[in-house]
Amino acid sequence: MDVAQEKLKSDLAQRHADHLYRSRQTIDGPQGARIIIDGKKYLNFSSNDYLGLANHPDVIKALQQGAEKYGVGSGAAHLISGHSMAHHVLEEELANFTGRQRALLFSTGYMANLGVLSSLLQKGDAIFEDKFNHASMIDGGLLSGARLQRYLHNDTHSLEKKLAASSADTKLVATDGIFSMDGDAAPLKEIANITKKHSAWFMVDDAHGLGVIGEQGKGTLAHQNLTTDDVPVLMGTLGKAFGTFGAFIAGDETLIETLIQKARTYIYTTALPPAIAHATSTSLKLLQKEYWRREHLQDLIKQFKQGAIQSDLKLMPSDTAIQPVLIGNAEKTLSIKHKLQEKGFIIGAIRTPTVPAGSERLRITLTTSHQPEDVDQLIDALRQSL
């Protein structure tokens, strides 16, 4: 035991030395553009609450009403006695929202990705993933037992070459819709055509697109005019633009019934609190109806990009709420993060292994809760700190 403890201590010390140590900060109060940490107020540019719904009074009220009606915990897995009317209603609403026959709730996006990939694939099959996919997609591919092959980022030629060389009976292509650390969009139309050509499944994780992109916030697939036939498997999360918690898979009847029968991360875990599902029904209505939230966010994105370019900041090619500023060194990235925090800004310092070594960056996220003056202050702070 002493030897094991010493190894852990040595590993942690090495992470410190390599400037890769991760630390938590405790927020006192609600999520928002302005947060409080240790009694000090900060402008928060690290949140995925893109539409500012996490602290919306209507969503809070719906959560309270849901707790009064359904209690707090669900008490059991969906397939035992934990599937409430609140879950059922939300699944039907999400299916309608995404234009699919059915939707299935999962407790987290990580569990959704693990569940769907391990259900659809097995040893002898092949899965093809973008090199920059979220960790949950990579882990889902590994857990499935299928042969995992990673193609060059957003490179359809690299993907097609790998697909053409595969002799697997079942093939599945999986990509993020919007990449969480880069903010760029996948060329979904081209990928859909390639997967059809090679008789492969196609799955898109649109965690950072749903709610934010497309008409009524229907996501990257809607923005690129793709149907269920083009992309049979859609994953969406509820803890980002929706402002609540959980995730879902949307697709046709056969897909969802297969997941109910086979997805271990659905079958063997307690259902998410029904009050959360009830609150999410309200946030779903808000994000569709209040289109001004997306318009305001787009204005802020344009403002930030223009100011960053004028300030000679090294931006990455993104037109979304995720605006990475490339630094390229872990120590420097962490140092700049601390400088910005001293100036009153909370920004994520993204380092390896989340991103490849040499591409360390500040991950700036804009939300509807920010105001133009907040963006001006951020640009000034970045100019002074870099």
C-alpha positions as CSV (number, residue, x, y, z in Angstrom):
1,M,0.0,0.0,0.0
2,D,2.9,2.4,0.9
3,V,4.5,1.7,-2.5
4,A,1.1,2.4,-4.3
5,Q,0.7,5.6,-2.3
6,E,4.2,6.8,-3.2
7,K,3.5,6.2,-6.9
8,L,0.3,8.2,-6.7
9,K,2.1,11.1,-5.0
10,S,4.9,10.9,-7.5
11,D,2.4,11.0,-10.4
12,L,0.7,14.1,-8.9
13,A,4.0,15.9,-8.3
14,Q,4.9,15.2,-12.0
15,R,1.6,16.7,-13.1
16,H,2.3,19.8,-11.1
17,A,5.8,20.0,-12.6
18,D,4.4,19.7,-16.1
19,H,1.7,22.4,-15.5
20,L,-1.0,19.9,-16.1
21,Y,-2.5,19.7,-12.6
22,R,-6.3,20.3,-12.5
23,S,-8.0,22.1,-9.6
24,R,-11.6,22.9,-8.7
25,Q,-13.0,26.3,-7.9
26,T,-16.1,26.4,-5.8
27,I,-18.8,28.8,-7.0
28,D,-21.0,30.4,-4.5
29,G,-24.4,31.1,-6.1
30,P,-26.0,30.3,-9.5
31,Q,-24.3,29.7,-12.9
32,G,-24.2,32.8,-15.0
33,A,-22.1,35.5,-16.8
34,R,-21.2,36.7,-13.3
35,I,-20.2,34.3,-10.6
36,I,-18.8,34.5,-7.1
37,I,-15.7,32.5,-5.9
38,D,-14.4,33.0,-2.4
39,G,-16.4,36.1,-2.0
40,K,-15.1,37.8,-5.1
41,K,-17.1,38.6,-8.2
42,Y,-15.9,37.5,-11.7
43,L,-17.0,37.7,-15.3
44,N,-17.4,34.1,-16.3
45,F,-16.3,33.1,-19.8
46,S,-16.0,29.4,-19.2
47,S,-19.6,28.3,-19.0
48,N,-21.5,26.1,-21.5
49,D,-24.8,27.7,-20.4
50,Y,-25.0,29.2,-23.9
51,L,-28.5,30.6,-23.7
52,G,-28.5,31.7,-20.1
53,L,-31.2,29.2,-19.1
54,A,-29.6,27.6,-16.1
55,N,-30.8,30.3,-13.8
56,H,-33.9,31.4,-15.7
57,P,-36.8,32.1,-13.3
58,D,-39.3,30.0,-15.4
59,V,-36.9,27.0,-15.4
60,I,-36.4,27.4,-11.6
61,K,-40.1,27.5,-11.1
62,A,-40.7,24.4,-13.2
63,L,-38.0,22.6,-11.2
64,Q,-39.8,23.5,-8.0
65,Q,-43.1,22.5,-9.3
66,G,-41.6,19.2,-10.6
67,A,-40.2,18.4,-7.1
68,E,-43.5,19.1,-5.5
69,K,-45.3,16.8,-8.0
70,Y,-42.7,14.0,-8.4
71,G,-40.4,14.3,-5.4
72,V,-36.6,14.6,-5.7
73,G,-35.1,11.3,-6.6
74,S,-36.5,8.9,-9.2
75,G,-35.9,6.0,-6.9
76,A,-35.1,3.3,-9.5
77,A,-33.9,2.6,-13.0
78,H,-36.2,3.4,-15.9
79,L,-37.0,-0.3,-16.5
80,I,-37.9,-1.0,-12.9
81,S,-40.1,1.8,-11.5
82,G,-38.1,5.0,-12.1
83,H,-39.7,6.1,-15.4
84,S,-42.1,8.9,-14.6
85,M,-44.6,10.8,-16.7
86,A,-42.1,13.8,-16.6
87,H,-39.5,11.6,-18.3
88,H,-42.0,10.3,-20.8
89,V,-43.3,13.7,-21.8
90,L,-39.8,15.1,-22.2
91,E,-38.8,12.2,-24.5
92,E,-41.8,12.8,-26.7
93,E,-41.0,16.6,-26.8
94,L,-37.4,15.9,-27.7
95,A,-38.4,13.5,-30.5
96,N,-40.7,16.2,-31.9
97,F,-38.0,18.8,-31.5
98,T,-35.4,16.8,-33.4
99,G,-37.8,15.5,-36.0
100,R,-37.4,11.9,-35.1
101,Q,-39.7,9.0,-34.1
102,R,-38.4,8.7,-30.6
103,A,-35.9,9.9,-28.0
104,L,-34.4,8.2,-25.0
105,L,-33.2,9.9,-21.9
106,F,-29.8,9.2,-20.3
107,S,-28.3,10.6,-17.1
108,T,-25.3,12.2,-18.8
109,G,-23.9,12.6,-22.3
110,Y,-21.0,10.4,-21.4
111,M,-23.4,7.6,-20.5
112,A,-25.4,8.1,-23.6
113,N,-22.3,7.8,-25.9
114,L,-21.0,4.8,-24.0
115,G,-24.4,3.2,-24.1
116,V,-25.2,3.6,-27.8
117,L,-21.8,2.7,-29.1
118,S,-21.5,-0.4,-27.0
119,S,-25.0,-1.5,-28.0
120,L,-24.6,-1.1,-31.8
121,L,-21.1,-2.5,-32.1
122,Q,-19.2,-5.5,-31.0
123,K,-15.9,-7.3,-31.6
124,G,-15.3,-7.7,-35.3
125,D,-17.1,-4.5,-36.2
126,A,-15.4,-1.2,-37.0
127,I,-15.8,2.3,-35.7
128,F,-14.4,5.4,-37.3
129,E,-14.0,8.6,-35.3
130,D,-12.7,12.1,-35.8
131,K,-9.4,12.6,-33.9
132,F,-10.9,15.5,-32.0
133,N,-14.0,13.7,-30.8
134,H,-15.1,14.1,-27.2
135,A,-13.5,11.6,-24.8
136,S,-16.9,9.9,-24.2
137,M,-17.1,9.0,-27.9
138,I,-13.6,7.6,-27.9
139,D,-14.3,5.6,-24.7
140,G,-17.6,4.4,-26.1
141,G,-15.8,3.1,-29.2
142,L,-13.2,1.3,-27.0
143,L,-15.8,-0.2,-24.7
144,S,-17.7,-1.6,-27.7
145,G,-14.9,-4.0,-28.6
146,A,-15.0,-2.9,-32.2
147,R,-11.8,-1.9,-34.0
148,L,-11.5,1.9,-33.4
149,Q,-9.9,3.9,-36.2
150,R,-9.5,7.7,-35.9
151,Y,-9.4,9.8,-39.1
152,L,-7.8,13.2,-39.4
153,H,-9.9,16.1,-38.1
154,N,-12.7,17.0,-40.4
155,D,-10.8,15.3,-43.2
156,T,-13.4,13.4,-45.4
157,H,-10.6,12.0,-47.6
158,S,-9.0,10.4,-44.6
159,L,-12.3,9.0,-43.4
160,E,-13.2,7.5,-46.8
161,K,-9.8,5.9,-47.2
162,K,-10.2,4.1,-43.9
163,L,-13.8,3.1,-44.7
164,A,-12.9,1.7,-48.1
165,A,-10.1,-0.4,-46.5
166,S,-12.4,-1.9,-43.9
167,S,-13.9,-5.4,-44.4
168,A,-16.0,-5.3,-41.3
169,D,-19.7,-6.3,-41.7
170,T,-20.9,-3.5,-39.4
171,K,-19.3,0.0,-39.7
172,L,-20.1,3.1,-37.8
173,V,-18.9,6.7,-38.2
174,A,-19.1,9.0,-35.2
175,T,-18.3,12.7,-34.9
176,D,-19.0,15.7,-32.8
177,G,-21.3,18.2,-34.6
178,I,-19.5,21.1,-33.0
179,F,-16.1,20.3,-31.5
180,S,-16.0,21.2,-27.8
181,M,-12.4,22.4,-27.7
182,D,-12.1,23.9,-31.1
183,G,-15.6,25.3,-31.8
184,D,-15.6,24.4,-35.5
185,A,-18.4,22.3,-37.1
186,A,-18.0,18.9,-38.8
187,P,-18.8,18.7,-42.5
188,L,-21.8,16.5,-41.8
189,K,-23.3,16.5,-45.3
190,E,-20.1,15.2,-46.9
191,I,-19.7,12.6,-44.1
192,A,-23.3,11.5,-44.5
193,N,-22.8,10.9,-48.2
194,I,-19.6,8.9,-47.5
195,T,-21.2,6.7,-44.8
196,K,-24.1,5.9,-47.2
197,K,-21.7,5.0,-49.9
198,H,-20.0,2.5,-47.6
199,S,-23.2,1.2,-45.9
200,A,-22.1,2.5,-42.5
201,W,-24.1,3.9,-39.6
202,F,-23.6,7.6,-38.8
203,M,-23.8,9.1,-35.3
204,V,-23.5,12.7,-34.4
205,D,-22.9,14.1,-30.9
206,D,-24.5,17.6,-31.1
207,A,-24.0,18.5,-27.5
208,H,-22.7,22.0,-28.4
209,G,-25.0,22.6,-31.4
210,L,-28.5,21.8,-30.1
211,G,-30.3,24.9,-28.8
212,V,-27.6,27.2,-30.2
213,I,-27.5,26.6,-34.0
214,G,-30.2,26.3,-36.6
215,E,-33.8,27.4,-36.8
216,Q,-35.4,27.3,-33.3
217,G,-32.1,25.9,-32.0
218,K,-32.6,22.5,-33.7
219,G,-28.8,22.1,-34.0
220,T,-26.1,21.4,-36.5
221,L,-28.0,18.7,-38.4
222,A,-30.9,21.1,-39.0
223,H,-28.5,23.9,-40.0
224,Q,-26.9,21.6,-42.6
225,N,-30.3,20.2,-43.8
226,L,-29.8,16.6,-42.7
227,T,-32.5,14.1,-41.9
228,T,-32.8,10.9,-39.8
229,D,-32.0,9.0,-43.0
230,D,-28.7,11.0,-43.3
231,V,-27.8,10.7,-39.6
232,P,-29.6,7.8,-37.9
233,V,-28.1,8.4,-34.4
234,L,-28.3,11.8,-32.8
235,M,-27.0,12.5,-29.3
236,G,-27.8,15.7,-27.4
237,T,-27.1,17.0,-23.9
238,L,-29.4,19.0,-21.7
239,G,-26.7,20.5,-19.4
240,K,-25.5,23.1,-21.9
241,A,-27.9,25.2,-24.0
242,F,-30.9,23.7,-22.3
243,G,-29.5,24.8,-18.9
244,T,-30.5,21.7,-16.9
245,F,-29.0,18.2,-16.8
246,G,-29.0,14.9,-18.6
247,A,-28.8,13.7,-22.2
248,F,-30.7,11.9,-24.9
249,I,-30.4,9.7,-28.0
250,A,-32.9,10.4,-30.8
251,G,-33.6,8.2,-33.7
252,D,-36.2,5.8,-35.2
253,E,-38.3,3.3,-33.3
254,T,-35.9,0.3,-33.9
255,L,-32.9,2.2,-32.6
256,I,-34.5,3.3,-29.4
257,E,-36.0,-0.1,-28.6
258,T,-32.6,-1.6,-29.2
259,L,-31.0,0.8,-26.7
260,I,-33.7,0.0,-24.1
261,Q,-32.9,-3.6,-24.4
262,K,-29.1,-3.4,-24.7
263,A,-27.6,-0.1,-23.4
264,R,-26.0,-1.0,-20.1
265,T,-25.7,2.7,-19.1
266,Y,-29.5,3.0,-19.5
267,I,-30.5,-0.3,-18.0
268,Y,-28.3,-0.4,-14.9
269,T,-28.5,3.1,-13.5
270,T,-31.1,5.2,-11.6
271,A,-33.2,7.5,-13.8
272,L,-32.4,11.2,-13.6
273,P,-34.7,13.1,-11.2
274,P,-38.1,13.6,-12.7
275,A,-38.1,17.2,-11.6
276,I,-35.1,17.8,-13.8
277,A,-37.1,16.4,-16.8
278,H,-40.0,18.6,-15.9
279,A,-37.8,21.7,-15.8
280,T,-36.2,20.7,-19.1
281,S,-39.6,20.7,-20.8
282,T,-39.8,24.4,-19.9
283,S,-36.3,25.2,-21.1
284,L,-37.0,23.4,-24.4
285,K,-40.0,25.7,-24.9
286,L,-38.0,28.8,-24.1
287,L,-35.1,28.0,-26.4
288,Q,-37.4,27.5,-29.3
289,K,-39.6,30.5,-28.6
290,E,-37.0,33.1,-27.5
291,Y,-35.0,33.3,-30.8
292,W,-33.5,36.6,-29.6
293,R,-31.2,34.6,-27.4
294,R,-29.4,33.1,-30.4
295,E,-29.4,36.4,-32.2
296,H,-27.8,38.2,-29.2
297,L,-25.2,35.4,-28.9
298,Q,-24.3,35.7,-32.6
299,D,-23.8,39.4,-32.2
300,L,-21.4,38.8,-29.2
301,I,-19.5,36.2,-31.2
302,K,-19.0,38.6,-34.1
303,Q,-18.0,41.4,-31.7
304,F,-15.4,39.1,-29.9
305,K,-13.9,37.9,-33.2
306,Q,-13.6,41.4,-34.6
307,G,-12.0,42.7,-31.4
308,A,-9.7,39.7,-31.1
309,I,-8.4,40.1,-34.7
310,Q,-7.8,43.8,-34.1
311,S,-5.8,42.9,-31.0
312,D,-3.8,40.3,-32.9
313,L,-5.0,37.4,-30.8
314,K,-4.4,33.9,-32.3
315,L,-8.0,32.6,-32.8
316,M,-8.9,29.2,-34.1
317,P,-11.4,28.9,-37.0
318,S,-14.7,29.0,-35.1
319,D,-18.0,30.8,-35.7
320,T,-19.6,29.4,-32.6
321,A,-19.9,30.4,-29.0
322,I,-16.7,28.4,-28.3
323,Q,-13.8,30.8,-29.2
324,P,-10.4,29.3,-28.4
325,V,-7.3,31.5,-28.2
326,L,-4.3,29.4,-29.1
327,I,-1.3,29.7,-26.8
328,G,0.7,26.6,-27.6
329,N,2.4,25.9,-24.2
330,A,0.9,24.5,-21.0
331,E,2.9,26.7,-18.6
332,K,2.1,29.9,-20.5
333,T,-1.6,29.0,-20.8
334,L,-1.9,28.4,-17.1
335,S,0.0,31.6,-16.3
336,I,-2.3,33.7,-18.6
337,K,-5.4,32.0,-17.0
338,H,-4.1,33.1,-13.5
339,K,-3.4,36.7,-14.8
340,L,-6.9,36.9,-16.2
341,Q,-8.4,35.7,-12.9
342,E,-6.5,38.3,-11.0
343,K,-8.2,40.8,-13.4
344,G,-11.6,39.3,-12.6
345,F,-12.2,36.8,-15.5
346,I,-12.8,33.1,-15.3
347,I,-11.5,31.3,-18.4
348,G,-10.6,27.7,-19.0
349,A,-7.0,26.7,-19.6
350,I,-7.1,23.7,-21.9
351,R,-4.0,21.5,-21.9
352,T,-2.9,18.0,-23.0
353,P,-4.4,15.4,-22.9
354,T,-7.6,17.2,-23.6
355,V,-6.0,18.8,-26.7
356,P,-2.7,17.7,-28.4
357,A,0.5,19.0,-27.0
358,G,1.5,22.3,-28.6
359,S,-2.1,23.4,-29.1
360,E,-2.8,24.5,-25.6
361,R,-5.4,27.2,-25.5
362,L,-7.7,29.5,-23.5
363,R,-11.2,28.2,-24.1
364,I,-13.5,31.2,-24.1
365,T,-17.2,30.6,-24.2
366,L,-19.8,33.3,-24.9
367,T,-23.4,33.2,-23.6
368,T,-26.6,35.1,-24.0
369,S,-26.1,36.4,-20.5
370,H,-23.1,38.4,-21.5
371,Q,-23.3,42.0,-22.6
372,P,-21.3,43.9,-25.2
373,E,-19.4,45.8,-22.5
374,D,-18.4,42.4,-21.0
375,V,-16.8,41.4,-24.3
376,D,-15.0,44.7,-24.6
377,Q,-13.6,44.2,-21.1
378,L,-12.5,40.7,-22.0
379,I,-10.7,41.8,-25.1
380,D,-8.8,44.5,-23.1
381,A,-7.8,42.0,-20.4
382,L,-6.6,39.5,-23.0
383,R,-4.6,42.2,-24.8
384,Q,-2.9,43.1,-21.5
385,S,-2.3,39.5,-20.4
386,L,-0.9,37.9,-23.5
